[in-house]
Amino acid sequence: MKIDLWKYLVCTQFGHEDEVKKAIESGRVEVNGEVIKNPYFKIDYKKDKVKVDGVEEKPPKKLVYYAFNKPQKLKMDLSHNKKTKETILGDILREFPHKVLPIDTLDYYSEGLMILTNDPELLSSKANNLEKTYILKVVGRVNNEELAKMRKGGKVPSGFFKPKIIRRLSLSKSGKHTFLELKTNSNKGKLIREFFLRYNHPILKMKRTKIEKVSLGDLPKLAYRELTKKEIESLKKV
């Protein structure tokens, strides 16, 4: 499994993103005896030897997994915010008992379930294969004919998108908006938003409620909980 060098060093508990990247860029990190100054250099964490200041950084002995409820308008910046009062994910992660990273992202206006871990396997490209469930609120009434077209997928500016499952849940009280359930392996919010614009049903609200068998449930916003053994297994089986 390939993973960015900087992510691996966060997993080893060496430091947070900004600390790790600074160490790499300053020439303190070696991979198999070669100094690497690119934080995004891909390594095979099961085979490659990574050293910082001559000391080998090994995979964490204790793997941790958390479900986290991201609110809207929380920036995904993982650095430490020292200049403004705006809350960013990097500030929140510093409050966790272990150094962890999100397995994927949610865009600024999306909310809901994120999984945070120090497991290099889940922080590799494996996250792209996990099934994610979203509840969407879109402008207008989505009829059966439009749903049939959506199920076939289509091209948008950012690429091609095809839902695994899409179904209508209900109309809003005003009848002017539609609630939909969407299942997809994509973690690209921009791609999903462009897809619904293609059908003239822009997304007003996008909430991720599930990743594989991990459910958001009634977890409060900005709160987190540890995953159960069964939830972890569902992520690793993919």
Protein Blocks (a to p, Z undefined) as FASTA:
>chain_A
ZZdfklmmmmnonacfklmmmmmmnopaceehiacfbfklccdfklmccdeehiacdddf
bdcdddddddehiafbfbdcfkbmbdcfklmmmmpmbdcddfbdcdfkbgcjddddfbfk
lmmmklmmpccddddddedjddfklmmmmmnopadfklccddfbdcdfbdcfkopaccdd
dddfbfcfklmmmmmmmnopacfbdcdfbghjbcfkjadehiacdddfklmmmmmmZZ
